[in-house]
Amino acid sequence: MQGNFIYINWEQVNNLVISYGITSADFVNGMPEVPQRIVLIDGKLEGNQVNSHTRFQTVTGQNSVREFLLSRTDSPKMWLDYHESDDLDLMMPSEIAELLYMAHMGTHYHLPLYSKLQNAYAFLSTKSDFVKVYYRQMATFEHILDISMKRHLRLLHSNRWMMFNRPFSVSEVPKDIIQKLSAAFSEGLVFAFDQAVERRRVYLIPIRLQEHPERQNWWHDRMDVYETTHQVGTLKYDVEQKQWSIEITDETPFTENEMDL
């Protein structure tokens, strides 16, 4: 599926964000710190070590982890970070089975944020390029989303003005705007950068709400996305003033589920 857009669906109870359009580079650049250690739970990708207790492949060393996270692979990446080198040795057989279940089914049996691992993330990518991430701290996702939104806007701008090839700096998305948007993340939001228009040096980016969550897995192209969503607002970026703003035309999804990240 191609398209310059971001899709966000946040399961608040589990701190799970299902997304499309947030790349591995966005994720790495938005992390407070790249983990020193991750464990690979799907058995299809190789790390640089093997944990003898769980028999899972691991990637050890911050540079190696960064390289793995940014690498292109044919198989989906499924991993958890962990704090100390011997943390995996504390995993119970039932917990190892839960990780195998999650890798096989693409969803959790129990919440995969373990106190013994002190993991900040449980990361599951899919062959359809959707990504599922369980976050211990949702503020981390807020920063990752900011990084991704700025990249999508730069892509939009460069596609329109590629002849001039001028540097285009983008300001951070204000926290109050992201928190306003977060109230509707649980409904499923699309930031439609490829439907954006420019008026008087202001980019107008439609914000669209998912109408049929059950159809998400059947999206094949961006027209499927837009046929199953409707516009509820506009995200704006003033190029001259370097300022973001937001206009909401349907307040309902932004008031019924208000919750801070």
GUVEX-542972 format. One record per residue (C-alpha): residue in one letter; x, y, z. Coordinates in steps of 0.5 Angstrom, whole numbers, plus 2048, in hexadecimal, padded with zeros to 3 digits. Layout:
GUVEX-542972
+--------+-----+-----+-----+
: residu :   x :   y :   z :
+--------+-----+-----+-----+
:      A :   X :   Y :   Z :
...
+--------+-----+-----+-----+
***
This chain:
GUVEX-542972
+--------+-----+-----+-----+
: residu :   x :   y :   z :
+--------+-----+-----+-----+
:      M : 800 : 800 : 800 :
:      Q : 803 : 807 : 7FE :
:      G : 801 : 80E : 800 :
:      N : 804 : 813 : 804 :
:      F : 7FF : 813 : 80A :
:      I : 800 : 811 : 812 :
:      Y : 7FB : 80C : 815 :
:      I : 7FA : 80C : 81C :
:      N : 7F6 : 807 : 821 :
:      W : 7F7 : 807 : 828 :
:      E : 7F5 : 801 : 82D :
:      Q : 7F5 : 805 : 833 :
:      V : 7F4 : 800 : 838 :
:      N : 7FA : 7FC : 835 :
:      N : 7FE : 802 : 833 :
:      L : 7FE : 7FF : 82C :
:      V : 7FF : 803 : 826 :
:      I : 7FE : 800 : 81F :
:      S : 800 : 805 : 81A :
:      Y : 802 : 806 : 813 :
:      G : 807 : 80B : 810 :
:      I : 80B : 80B : 816 :
:      T : 812 : 808 : 813 :
:      S : 817 : 805 : 817 :
:      A : 81C : 80B : 816 :
:      D : 816 : 80F : 819 :
:      F : 816 : 80A : 81F :
:      V : 81D : 80A : 820 :
:      N : 81E : 812 : 81F :
:      G : 818 : 813 : 824 :
:      M : 81B : 80E : 82A :
:      P : 81E : 811 : 830 :
:      E : 823 : 80C : 82F :
:      V : 825 : 806 : 82B :
:      P : 824 : 800 : 82F :
:      Q : 82B : 7FC : 831 :
:      R : 827 : 7F5 : 830 :
:      I : 821 : 7F3 : 82C :
:      V : 81F : 7EB : 82C :
:      L : 81C : 7E9 : 825 :
:      I : 816 : 7E5 : 827 :
:      D : 814 : 7E2 : 820 :
:      G : 819 : 7DE : 81E :
:      K : 81A : 7E0 : 817 :
:      L : 81F : 7E5 : 818 :
:      E : 826 : 7E4 : 81A :
:      G : 82A : 7E9 : 820 :
:      N : 831 : 7E9 : 822 :
:      Q : 830 : 7E4 : 828 :
:      V : 82B : 7DF : 82B :
:      N : 828 : 7DE : 832 :
:      S : 829 : 7D7 : 834 :
:      H : 823 : 7D8 : 839 :
:      T : 81E : 7DA : 834 :
:      R : 821 : 7D8 : 82E :
:      F : 81F : 7DE : 82B :
:      Q : 824 : 7E2 : 826 :
:      T : 827 : 7E9 : 829 :
:      V : 82A : 7EF : 827 :
:      T : 82F : 7F2 : 82C :
:      G : 832 : 7F9 : 82B :
:      Q : 82F : 800 : 82A :
:      N : 832 : 800 : 823 :
:      S : 830 : 7F9 : 821 :
:      V : 829 : 7FA : 823 :
:      R : 829 : 801 : 81F :
:      E : 82B : 7FD : 819 :
:      F : 826 : 7F8 : 81A :
:      L : 820 : 7FD : 81B :
:      L : 822 : 800 : 815 :
:      S : 823 : 7FA : 811 :
:      R : 81F : 7F8 : 80B :
:      T : 81C : 7F1 : 80C :
:      D : 818 : 7EC : 808 :
:      S : 815 : 7EA : 80F :
:      P : 811 : 7EE : 814 :
:      K : 815 : 7F0 : 81A :
:      M : 812 : 7EE : 821 :
:      W : 816 : 7F0 : 827 :
:      L : 817 : 7F3 : 82E :
:      D : 81C : 7F6 : 831 :
:      Y : 81F : 7F4 : 838 :
:      H : 823 : 7F8 : 83D :
:      E : 829 : 7F3 : 840 :
:      S : 82C : 7ED : 83C :
:      D : 82A : 7E8 : 841 :
:      D : 822 : 7EA : 841 :
:      L : 820 : 7E5 : 83C :
:      D : 823 : 7E0 : 841 :
:      L : 81D : 7E2 : 845 :
:      M : 818 : 7E0 : 840 :
:      M : 813 : 7DB : 842 :
:      P : 811 : 7D6 : 83D :
:      S : 80A : 7D9 : 83D :
:      E : 80D : 7DF : 83B :
:      I : 811 : 7DC : 836 :
:      A : 80A : 7D9 : 833 :
:      E : 807 : 7E0 : 833 :
:      L : 80C : 7E3 : 82F :
:      L : 80C : 7DD : 82A :
:      Y : 804 : 7DE : 82A :
:      M : 805 : 7E5 : 829 :
:      A : 80A : 7E4 : 823 :
:      H : 805 : 7DF : 820 :
:      M : 7FF : 7E3 : 821 :
:      G : 801 : 7EA : 820 :
:      T : 7FE : 7EC : 827 :
:      H : 7FF : 7EB : 82E :
:      Y : 7FC : 7E6 : 833 :
:      H : 7FE : 7EA : 839 :
:      L : 801 : 7F1 : 839 :
:      P : 808 : 7F0 : 836 :
:      L : 80B : 7F5 : 83B :
:      Y : 80F : 7F1 : 840 :
:      S : 812 : 7F4 : 846 :
:      K : 818 : 7EF : 846 :
:      L : 81A : 7F1 : 83F :
:      Q : 818 : 7F9 : 841 :
:      N : 817 : 7F9 : 839 :
:      A : 814 : 800 : 836 :
:      Y : 811 : 7FD : 830 :
:      A : 80E : 7F6 : 82D :
:      F : 80F : 7F7 : 825 :
:      L : 80B : 7F3 : 820 :
:      S : 80B : 7F5 : 819 :
:      T : 807 : 7F2 : 813 :
:      K : 808 : 7F0 : 80C :
:      S : 802 : 7F5 : 80B :
:      D : 807 : 7FA : 80E :
:      F : 802 : 7FC : 814 :
:      V : 806 : 7FC : 81A :
:      K : 804 : 7FB : 821 :
:      V : 808 : 7FD : 827 :
:      Y : 807 : 7FD : 82E :
:      Y : 80A : 803 : 832 :
:      R : 80B : 803 : 839 :
:      Q : 80B : 80B : 839 :
:      M : 806 : 80E : 834 :
:      A : 80A : 814 : 834 :
:      T : 810 : 810 : 830 :
:      F : 80A : 80F : 82A :
:      E : 809 : 817 : 82A :
:      H : 810 : 818 : 828 :
:      I : 810 : 813 : 823 :
:      L : 80A : 816 : 820 :
:      D : 80C : 81D : 820 :
:      I : 813 : 81A : 81C :
:      S : 80E : 816 : 817 :
:      M : 809 : 81C : 816 :
:      K : 80F : 821 : 815 :
:      R : 812 : 81C : 810 :
:      H : 80C : 81B : 80C :
:      L : 80B : 822 : 80B :
:      R : 812 : 823 : 809 :
:      L : 810 : 81E : 804 :
:      L : 80A : 821 : 802 :
:      H : 80E : 828 : 801 :
:      S : 814 : 825 : 7FD :
:      N : 80F : 821 : 7F8 :
:      R : 80C : 828 : 7F6 :
:      W : 812 : 82C : 7F6 :
:      M : 817 : 827 : 7F4 :
:      M : 81A : 82C : 7EE :
:      F : 81C : 831 : 7F3 :
:      N : 81F : 82C : 7F8 :
:      R : 81F : 831 : 7FE :
:      P : 820 : 82F : 805 :
:      F : 81A : 82E : 809 :
:      S : 81A : 82E : 810 :
:      V : 813 : 82C : 814 :
:      S : 812 : 82E : 81B :
:      E : 810 : 829 : 821 :
:      V : 809 : 828 : 821 :
:      P : 806 : 82B : 828 :
:      K : 805 : 826 : 82D :
:      D : 7FE : 829 : 82E :
:      I : 7FC : 827 : 827 :
:      I : 7FE : 820 : 828 :
:      Q : 7FA : 820 : 82E :
:      K : 7F4 : 822 : 82B :
:      L : 7F5 : 81D : 825 :
:      S : 7F6 : 818 : 82A :
:      A : 7EF : 818 : 82D :
:      A : 7ED : 815 : 826 :
:      F : 7F3 : 810 : 825 :
:      S : 7EF : 80A : 828 :
:      E : 7EA : 80B : 822 :
:      G : 7EF : 80B : 81D :
:      L : 7F2 : 811 : 81A :
:      V : 7F5 : 813 : 813 :
:      F : 7F9 : 819 : 811 :
:      A : 7F8 : 819 : 80A :
:      F : 7FF : 81D : 808 :
:      D : 7FE : 81A : 800 :
:      Q : 7F7 : 81E : 800 :
:      A : 7FA : 824 : 803 :
:      V : 7F9 : 82B : 7FF :
:      E : 7FD : 831 : 800 :
:      R : 7FA : 838 : 801 :
:      R : 7FE : 83F : 802 :
:      R : 804 : 83B : 804 :
:      V : 800 : 837 : 809 :
:      Y : 7FF : 82F : 808 :
:      L : 7F8 : 82C : 80A :
:      I : 7F9 : 825 : 80C :
:      P : 7F2 : 821 : 80D :
:      I : 7F1 : 81D : 813 :
:      R : 7EC : 817 : 812 :
:      L : 7E9 : 813 : 816 :
:      Q : 7E8 : 80B : 815 :
:      E : 7E1 : 809 : 814 :
:      H : 7E2 : 802 : 814 :
:      P : 7E8 : 7FF : 818 :
:      E : 7E6 : 7F8 : 816 :
:      R : 7E8 : 7FA : 80F :
:      Q : 7EF : 7FC : 810 :
:      N : 7F2 : 7F5 : 80F :
:      W : 7EF : 7F6 : 808 :
:      W : 7F3 : 7FC : 806 :
:      H : 7F6 : 7FB : 7FF :
:      D : 7F8 : 802 : 7FD :
:      R : 7F6 : 809 : 800 :
:      M : 7EF : 80A : 7FC :
:      D : 7ED : 804 : 801 :
:      V : 7F0 : 808 : 807 :
:      Y : 7EC : 80F : 804 :
:      E : 7E5 : 80B : 803 :
:      T : 7E5 : 808 : 80A :
:      T : 7E6 : 80F : 80D :
:      H : 7E3 : 816 : 80E :
:      Q : 7E7 : 81C : 80F :
:      V : 7E6 : 81F : 816 :
:      G : 7EB : 825 : 816 :
:      T : 7F1 : 828 : 813 :
:      L : 7F8 : 828 : 815 :
:      K : 7FC : 82F : 813 :
:      Y : 803 : 831 : 812 :
:      D : 805 : 838 : 810 :
:      V : 80B : 838 : 80C :
:      E : 80D : 83F : 80E :
:      Q : 80B : 83F : 815 :
:      K : 80E : 838 : 816 :
:      Q : 807 : 836 : 81A :
:      W : 803 : 831 : 81B :
:      S : 7FB : 832 : 81C :
:      I : 7F5 : 82D : 81C :
:      E : 7EE : 82E : 81A :
:      I : 7E9 : 829 : 81D :
:      T : 7E2 : 829 : 819 :
:      D : 7DF : 823 : 81C :
:      E : 7E1 : 823 : 824 :
:      T : 7DD : 81D : 826 :
:      P : 7E3 : 818 : 825 :
:      F : 7E8 : 81D : 829 :
:      T : 7E3 : 81E : 82F :
:      E : 7E0 : 817 : 830 :
:      N : 7E7 : 814 : 831 :
:      E : 7EB : 819 : 834 :
:      M : 7F2 : 816 : 838 :
:      D : 7F9 : 819 : 838 :
:      L : 7FE : 815 : 835 :
+--------+-----+-----+-----+
***
